[in-house]
Amino acid sequence: MEFGADLSNKINPSMSMGNNKWGYSRFLGIVCILVLFACQPKSYSVFLQNEEIALANPVIIIDSILFSNRASVSVLPVQPKAVIRYTTDGAAVTATSPICPNPLVLNHDTDVKCKAFHSDFKPSETFLFSVRKTTAIKPKIVATSTPPKAPYEGKGLAALSNFQKGEIDFRANQEWLGYQNEVIELHLDFGASIYCKQITLSTLCDYSSWIFNPSKIELIQNGEIIASLKLDKAEANEATTFCFFDLPVAASMTRAKLKIYMDKIPDWHGGKGTIPWFFIDEIIVQ
């Protein structure tokens, strides 16, 4: 065979332009049909995407997280026609949970779970927020307590009993006190004997800023532990949030000591093995 010879008939006679124009035209027609199908818009793509997209978390507007009479809460969906459902008994929020009124009025300590629902989208993640009722009891936090660590001394120990809540942006707020100790002691002086039903610690959790919650809290009177609370271990990917830890007491006291224990940062975090920060803005006595 000579170099440059016509090989078209030898390779595929039906594709030869000179010998079979009908076969070649048919081939081009099939190619064009396939290209047209490939270029057609997929009418079902938007529907599939909607089915797979989760709703955004609702917007929460609270007039006062710490209140003396009542708290008014607005829970607003981000997407039009979305419905907010909620629970206050610790149960998971489902499509059959009650619809959240607007505003939601609360007159006692309440932990609220809420979730957005829409017929065309996946439900949002569960969003948790809490409110706490304050009383006239304001214990003095004695100077013998563990001092906060610079630069997060805030307004000093008096800030822990002034009924003022800190903000999520802790760097721009003086209500927060920051500690970096394995054990933190806060000494309480009530001035006179009182009957205490519960002590609540108001804290901040922000893993991206190395701020963690305690592993255990104890209330000690006259050298004896009269109340304690053990907390769950920290898990990765939890959102930045305010936290309230309620310590049931049911005892009379004039002076007492809160002892707060911090575990080292877990292995899943970039600061593993080091002592985390602990941020607190209020001690509520009831």
C-alpha positions in Angstrom: 0.0 0.0 0.0 1.4 3.4 -1.0 1.7 6.1 1.6 -1.2 8.6 1.3 -3.5 6.1 -0.4 -7.4 6.6 0.0 -8.3 4.3 2.9 -12.0 5.4 3.3 -13.5 2.4 1.6 -11.2 0.0 3.5 -12.0 1.5 6.9 -15.8 1.8 6.6 -17.4 1.8 3.2 -20.7 3.0 4.5 -19.0 6.2 5.6 -17.5 6.9 2.3 -18.8 10.2 0.9 -18.3 9.2 -2.7 -19.9 5.7 -2.5 -22.8 6.2 -0.1 -24.1 9.7 0.4 -27.2 8.4 2.2 -25.2 6.6 4.9 -23.1 9.7 5.6 -26.1 11.9 5.8 -27.8 9.6 8.2 -24.8 9.6 10.4 -24.7 13.4 10.5 -28.4 13.4 11.3 -28.0 11.1 14.3 -25.1 13.2 15.6 -27.2 16.4 15.3 -30.1 14.8 17.2 -27.8 13.6 20.0 -26.3 17.1 20.2 -29.8 18.7 20.4 -30.9 16.4 23.2 -27.6 17.1 25.1 -28.2 20.9 24.8 -31.9 20.8 26.0 -32.4 22.4 29.4 -33.3 19.9 32.1 -36.7 21.0 33.3 -36.5 18.9 36.4 -33.2 20.3 37.7 -34.8 23.2 39.7 -37.3 20.8 41.3 -34.5 18.5 42.4 -32.5 21.4 43.8 -35.4 22.7 45.8 -36.0 19.3 47.3 -32.3 19.1 48.4 -32.0 22.7 49.7 -32.6 23.2 53.4 -34.3 26.3 54.7 -32.3 28.9 56.5 -32.6 29.1 60.3 -35.3 31.5 61.5 -34.4 35.0 62.7 -34.8 35.3 66.5 -35.5 38.7 68.0 -35.7 38.8 71.9 -36.4 41.9 73.8 -34.6 40.6 76.9 -32.9 37.2 77.5 -32.9 38.1 81.2 -36.2 39.4 82.3 -38.1 40.2 85.6 -41.7 40.0 84.3 -41.8 38.5 80.8 -39.8 38.1 77.6 -41.3 38.8 74.1 -39.8 36.8 71.3 -40.3 37.2 67.5 -39.4 34.1 65.5 -39.3 35.1 61.8 -38.8 32.8 58.8 -36.2 33.8 56.2 -38.1 32.3 53.2 -41.6 33.5 52.3 -44.4 31.1 53.2 -42.2 29.1 55.5 -43.8 28.0 58.8 -42.0 28.1 62.2 -42.8 25.2 64.6 -41.5 24.9 68.1 -41.3 23.0 71.4 -40.6 24.0 75.0 -40.5 20.6 76.7 -37.2 19.3 75.2 -38.9 17.3 72.5 -37.6 17.3 68.9 -39.4 19.7 66.6 -41.4 17.9 63.9 -43.8 18.8 61.1 -46.7 18.3 63.6 -45.3 20.5 66.4 -47.2 23.6 67.3 -46.8 26.7 65.1 -44.9 29.4 66.9 -47.0 32.5 67.7 -45.6 35.9 66.8 -44.7 37.2 69.3 -44.0 34.3 71.6 -44.5 35.6 75.2 -42.6 33.8 78.0 -43.0 34.4 81.7 -40.7 31.7 83.2 -37.4 30.0 82.5 -37.8 28.5 79.1 -35.6 26.6 76.6 -37.2 26.8 73.1 -36.4 24.7 70.1 -37.7 25.9 66.7 -37.5 24.9 63.1 -38.6 26.3 59.7 -40.8 24.1 57.4 -41.8 24.6 53.8 -43.5 22.2 51.3 -40.9 22.8 48.6 -37.7 22.6 50.8 -36.1 20.5 53.4 -36.7 21.8 57.0 -34.1 24.1 58.5 -31.7 22.9 61.3 -33.2 23.0 64.8 -32.4 26.3 66.5 -32.3 26.5 70.3 -32.6 29.7 72.4 -33.3 30.3 76.1 -34.6 33.0 78.4 -34.3 33.2 82.2 -36.3 35.0 84.8 -34.4 37.1 87.3 -35.2 37.8 90.9 -34.2 40.6 93.3 -31.5 38.4 94.8 -28.1 39.8 93.8 -25.2 38.0 95.5 -22.0 39.8 96.0 -19.1 38.1 94.2 -16.3 38.4 96.7 -12.8 39.5 95.8 -11.3 36.2 96.9 -12.8 34.7 93.8 -10.6 33.6 90.9 -9.8 36.8 88.9 -10.6 36.9 85.2 -7.7 36.9 82.8 -6.6 39.9 80.7 -7.8 41.3 78.4 -11.3 39.9 79.4 -11.7 41.4 82.8 -14.9 43.2 81.6 -16.6 45.4 84.3 -15.1 43.2 87.0 -16.8 40.7 89.4 -19.8 43.0 89.9 -20.9 42.3 86.3 -21.8 38.8 87.4 -24.9 40.0 89.3 -26.0 43.2 87.5 -28.8 41.5 85.4 -27.1 42.6 82.2 -26.6 40.0 79.4 -23.5 40.0 77.2 -23.6 39.9 73.4 -22.3 37.3 71.0 -19.5 39.7 70.0 -17.7 39.3 73.3 -14.7 41.4 72.3 -17.0 44.5 72.0 -18.9 43.9 75.2 -17.8 44.6 78.8 -20.4 42.3 80.4 -18.3 39.1 79.8 -15.6 37.9 82.1 -13.1 35.5 80.6 -11.1 32.8 82.4 -8.4 30.3 81.4 -8.1 28.0 84.4 -8.7 24.3 84.9 -10.6 25.2 88.1 -12.5 28.5 88.7 -13.9 29.5 92.1 -16.6 32.2 92.5 -17.3 33.1 96.1 -20.9 34.3 96.8 -22.0 36.4 99.7 -25.8 37.0 100.1 -25.5 39.3 103.1 -28.2 37.3 105.1 -29.5 33.8 105.1 -31.7 33.1 102.0 -33.5 30.1 100.7 -32.1 29.2 97.3 -34.1 27.0 94.8 -31.7 27.3 91.9 -28.5 29.0 90.7 -28.1 29.6 86.9 -24.8 30.3 85.2 -25.1 32.3 81.9 -22.2 31.5 79.6 -20.9 31.7 76.0 -19.8 28.9 73.8 -17.7 29.7 70.7 -15.3 26.9 69.7 -13.8 29.0 66.9 -12.6 31.4 69.6 -11.5 28.5 71.9 -14.3 29.3 74.3 -15.8 26.1 75.9 -18.3 25.2 78.5 -17.4 23.5 81.8 -17.3 19.8 82.4 -18.7 20.1 85.9 -20.1 22.7 88.3 -20.3 22.4 92.1 -21.9 24.5 94.8 -20.1 24.2 98.1 -21.2 25.4 101.5 -19.1 25.0 104.7 -16.8 22.7 102.9 -19.6 20.3 101.7 -20.9 19.9 98.1 -24.6 20.7 98.3 -25.3 20.7 94.6 -23.5 19.6 91.4 -24.0 19.4 87.7 -22.0 17.3 85.2 -22.1 18.5 81.6 -21.8 16.6 78.3 -18.5 16.6 76.4 -18.1 19.2 73.7 -18.8 18.0 70.1 -17.4 19.4 66.9 -19.4 21.8 64.7 -21.6 23.2 67.4 -22.7 26.7 66.7 -21.7 29.8 68.7 -24.4 30.2 71.3 -25.5 31.5 74.7 -25.9 28.8 77.3 -27.7 28.6 80.7 -26.7 25.9 83.2 -29.3 25.5 86.0 -28.0 24.0 89.2 -30.9 22.9 91.5 -30.1 23.8 95.1 -33.1 23.8 97.6 -31.1 25.0 100.6 -30.6 28.0 102.9 -27.3 29.8 102.7 -25.5 33.0 103.6 -22.2 32.3 101.8 -21.3 29.7 99.2 -18.7 28.9 96.6 -19.2 27.9 93.0 -16.5 25.6 91.7 -16.2 25.4 87.9 -14.1 22.6 86.2 -12.8 22.9 82.7 -11.6 19.9 80.7 -8.7 20.4 78.2 -9.7 21.1 74.6 -10.5 17.8 72.8 -8.5 16.2 70.0 -10.9 17.3 67.2 -10.0 21.0 67.8 -6.9 22.9 66.7 -6.1 23.8 70.3 -6.3 20.2 71.5 -4.6 19.5 74.9 -4.6 23.1 76.0 -6.9 24.9 78.6 -9.8 26.5 76.9 -11.4 29.9 77.7 -14.5 30.1 79.9 -16.8 33.1 79.5 -19.5 34.0 82.0 -21.7 37.1 82.2 -24.2 36.4 85.0 -25.0 34.3 88.0 -28.8 34.2 88.6 -30.1 33.1 92.0 -33.7 32.1 92.5 
